[in-house]
Amino acid sequence: MNIETVASQLEALGNQTRLTMYRTLVRAGDSGLAVGKLQLKLDIPSSTLSHHLKKLVEVGLVTQERQVTTLICRANYTSMNSLVGYLADECCADEAASCSMSATEEAA
C-alpha cells in the first residue's frame, strides 16, 4: 500500500460524518446497507450523504452495487485491513526491546 493511498483514506476518515458513516457500514457486515437505510440511520440529508459517500468510494473504503433500483453500500474490508495493516505492520521495528503492541495482542 502506498503512502498517498493511506493519506487519502485517513483524510477521508478524518471527517466526523464520514467516520460515522464508515463505522455504520463496517457494522452492517457483508450485506451492507441500502442508501436509504443508511440515510435513516444517520439522519442526514440525502445531498450530504451523497457527498460523503462519494469521497469514501473515491478512496476505496466503500463499494457500491446497484440491485435493480436500490444502491447498496458496503465497507471494503480488504481496503480497511490494508490500511490498518499499514499502520501496524512495522510497530516497534526500530526498538530493540519487546513491543507493547505484541504484549497487548498476546493478552487478547
Contact map, one row per residue, 1 for C-alpha under 8 A:
111011000000000000000000000000000000000000000000000000000000000000000000000000000110010000000000000000000000
111111000000000000000000000000000000000000000000000000000000000000000000000000000000000000000000000000000000
111111100000000000000000000000000000000000000000000000000000000000000000000000000000000000000000000000000000
011111110000000000000000000000000000000000000000000000000000000000000000000000000000000000000000000000000000
111111111000000000000000000000000000000000000000000000000010000000000000000000000000000000000000000000000000
111111111100000000000000000000000000000000000000000000000000000000000000000000000010010000000000000000000000
001111111110000000000000000000000000000000000000000000000000000000000000000000000000000000000000000000000000
000111111111000000000000000000000000000000000000000000000010000000000000000000000000000000000000000000000000
000011111111100000000000000000000000000000000000000000010011100000000000000000000010000000000000000000000000
000001111111110000000000000000000000000000000000000000000000000000000000000000000000000000000000000000000000
000000111111111000000000000000000000000000000000000000000000000000000000000000000000000000000000000000000000
000000011111111001100000000000000000000000000000000000110010000000000000000000000000000000000000000000000000
000000001111111101100100000000000000000000000000000000000000000000000000000000000000000000000000000000000000
000000000111111101100000000000000000000000000000000000000000000000000000000000000000000000000000000000000000
000000000011111111100000000000000000000000000000000000000000000000000000000000000000000000000000000000000000
000000000000111111110000000000000000000000000000000000000000000000000000000000000000000000000000000000000000
000000000000001111111000000000000000000000000000000100000000000000000000000000000000000000000000000000000000
000000000001111111111100000000000000000000000000000110010000000000000000000000000000000000000000000000000000
000000000001111111111110000000000000000000000000000000000000000000000000000000000000000000000000000000000000
000000000000000111111111000000000000000000000000000000000000000000000000000000000000000000000000000000000000
000000000000000011111111100000000000010001000000000000000000000000000000000000000000000000000000000000000000
000000000000100001111111110000000000000000000000000000010000110000000000001000000000000000000000000000000000
000000000000000000111111111000000000000000000000000000000000000000000000000000000000000000000000000000000000
000000000000000000011111111100000000010000000000000000000000000000000000000000000000000000000000000000000000
000000000000000000001111111110011000000000000000000000000000000000000000111000000000000000000000000000000000
000000000000000000000111111110010000000000000000000000000000000000000000011010000000000000000000000000000000
000000000000000000000011111110000000000000000000000000000000000000000000000000000000000000000000000000000000
000000000000000000000001111111111000000000000000000000000000000000000000010000000000000000000000000000000000
000000000000000000000000111111110000000000000000000000000000000000000000011000000000000000000000000000000000
000000000000000000000000000111110000000000000000000000000000000000000000011000000000000000000000000000000000
000000000000000000000000000111111000000000000000000000000000000000000000010000000000000000000000000000000000
000000000000000000000000110111111100000000000000000000000000000000000001111000000000000000000000000000000000
000000000000000000000000100100111110110000000000000000000000000000000001110000000000000000000000000000000000
000000000000000000000000000000011111110000000000000000000000000000000111100000000000000000000000000000000000
000000000000000000000000000000001111111000000000000000000000000000000111100000000000000000000000000000000000
000000000000000000000000000000000111111100000000000000000000000000000000000000000000000000000000000000000000
000000000000000000000000000000001111111110000000000000000000000000000000000000000000000000000000000000000000
000000000000000000001001000000001111111111000000000000000000000000000000000000000000000000000000000000000000
000000000000000000000000000000000011111111111100100000000000000000000000000000000000000000000000000000000000
000000000000000000000000000000000001111111110000000000000000000000000000000000000000000000000000000000000000
000000000000000000000000000000000000111111100000000000000000000000000000000000000000000000000000000000000000
000000000000000000001000000000000000011111110000000000000000000000000000000000000000000000000000000000000000
000000000000000000000000000000000000001111111000000000000000000000000000000000000000000000000000000000000000
000000000000000000000000000000000000001101111101100000000000000000000000000000000000000000000000000000000000
000000000000000000000000000000000000001000111111100000000000000000000000000000000000000000000000000000000000
000000000000000000000000000000000000001000011111110000000000000000000000000000000000000000000000000000000000
000000000000000000000000000000000000000000001111111000000000000000000000000000000000000000000000000000000000
000000000000000000000000000000000000000000011111111100000000000000000000000000000000000000000000000000000000
000000000000000000000000000000000000001000011111111110000000000000000000000000000000000000000000000000000000
000000000000000000000000000000000000000000000111111111000000000000000000000000000000000000000000000000000000
000000000000000000000000000000000000000000000011111111100000000000000000000000000000000000000000000000000000
000000000000000011000000000000000000000000000001111111110000000000000000000000000000000000000000000000000000
000000000000000001000000000000000000000000000000111111111000010000000000000000000000000000000000000000000000
000000000000000000000000000000000000000000000000011111111100000000000000000000000000000000000000000000000000
000000000001000000000000000000000000000000000000001111111110000000000000000000000000000000000000000000000000
000000001001000001000100000000000000000000000000000111111111110000000000000000000000000000000000000000000000
000000000000000000000000000000000000000000000000000011111111111100000000000000000000000000000000000000000000
000000000000000000000000000000000000000000000000000001111111100000000000000000000000000000000000000000000000
000010011001000000000000000000000000000000000000000000111111110000000000000000000000000000000000000000000000
000000001000000000000000000000000000000000000000000000011111111000000000000100100000000000000000000000000000
000000001000000000000100000000000000000000000000000000011111111000000000001110110000000000000000000000000000
000000000000000000000100000000000000000000000000000010011011111100000000111100000000000000000000000000000000
000000000000000000000000000000000000000000000000000000001001111110000000111100000000000000000000000000000000
000000000000000000000000000000000000000000000000000000001000011111000011110000000000000000000000000000000000
000000000000000000000000000000000000000000000000000000000000001111100011100000000000000000000000000000000000
000000000000000000000000000000000000000000000000000000000000000111111111000000000000000000000000000000000000
000000000000000000000000000000000000000000000000000000000000000011111111000000000000000000000000000000000000
000000000000000000000000000000000000000000000000000000000000000001111100000000000000000000000000000000000000
000000000000000000000000000000000000000000000000000000000000000001111110000000000000000000000000000000000000
000000000000000000000000000000000110000000000000000000000000000001111111000000000000000000000000000000000000
000000000000000000000000000000000110000000000000000000000000000111101111100000000000000000000000000000000000
000000000000000000000000000000011110000000000000000000000000000111100111110000000000000000000000000000000000
000000000000000000000000100000011110000000000000000000000000011110000011111000000000000000000000000000000000
000000000000000000000000110111111000000000000000000000000000011100000001111100000000000000000000000000000000
000000000000000000000100110011010000000000000000000000000000111000000000111110010000000000000000000000000000
000000000000000000000000000000000000000000000000000000000001111000000000011111110000000000000000000000000000
000000000000000000000000010000000000000000000000000000000000100000000000001111111000000000000000000000000000
000000000000000000000000000000000000000000000000000000000000000000000000000111111100000000000000000000000000
000000000000000000000000000000000000000000000000000000000001100000000000000111111110000000000000000000000000
000000000000000000000000000000000000000000000000000000000000100000000000001111111111000000000000000000000000
000000000000000000000000000000000000000000000000000000000000000000000000000011111111100000000000000000000000
100000000000000000000000000000000000000000000000000000000000000000000000000001111111110000000000000000000000
100001001000000000000000000000000000000000000000000000000000000000000000000000111111111000000000000000000000
000000000000000000000000000000000000000000000000000000000000000000000000000000011111111100000000000000000000
000000000000000000000000000000000000000000000000000000000000000000000000000000001111111110000000000000000000
100001000000000000000000000000000000000000000000000000000000000000000000000000000111111111000000000000000000
000000000000000000000000000000000000000000000000000000000000000000000000000000000011111111100000000000000000
000000000000000000000000000000000000000000000000000000000000000000000000000000000001111111100000000000000000
000000000000000000000000000000000000000000000000000000000000000000000000000000000000111111100000000000000000
000000000000000000000000000000000000000000000000000000000000000000000000000000000000011111111000000000000000
000000000000000000000000000000000000000000000000000000000000000000000000000000000000001111111000001010000000
000000000000000000000000000000000000000000000000000000000000000000000000000000000000000001111110011000000000
000000000000000000000000000000000000000000000000000000000000000000000000000000000000000001111111000000000000
000000000000000000000000000000000000000000000000000000000000000000000000000000000000000000011111000000000000
000000000000000000000000000000000000000000000000000000000000000000000000000000000000000000011111111000000000
000000000000000000000000000000000000000000000000000000000000000000000000000000000000000000001111110000000000
000000000000000000000000000000000000000000000000000000000000000000000000000000000000000000000011111000000000
000000000000000000000000000000000000000000000000000000000000000000000000000000000000000000010011111101000000
000000000000000000000000000000000000000000000000000000000000000000000000000000000000000000110010111111100000
000000000000000000000000000000000000000000000000000000000000000000000000000000000000000000000000011111110000
000000000000000000000000000000000000000000000000000000000000000000000000000000000000000000100000001111111000
000000000000000000000000000000000000000000000000000000000000000000000000000000000000000000000000011111111100
000000000000000000000000000000000000000000000000000000000000000000000000000000000000000000000000001111111110
000000000000000000000000000000000000000000000000000000000000000000000000000000000000000000000000000111111111
000000000000000000000000000000000000000000000000000000000000000000000000000000000000000000000000000011111111
000000000000000000000000000000000000000000000000000000000000000000000000000000000000000000000000000001111111
000000000000000000000000000000000000000000000000000000000000000000000000000000000000000000000000000000111111
000000000000000000000000000000000000000000000000000000000000000000000000000000000000000000000000000000011111
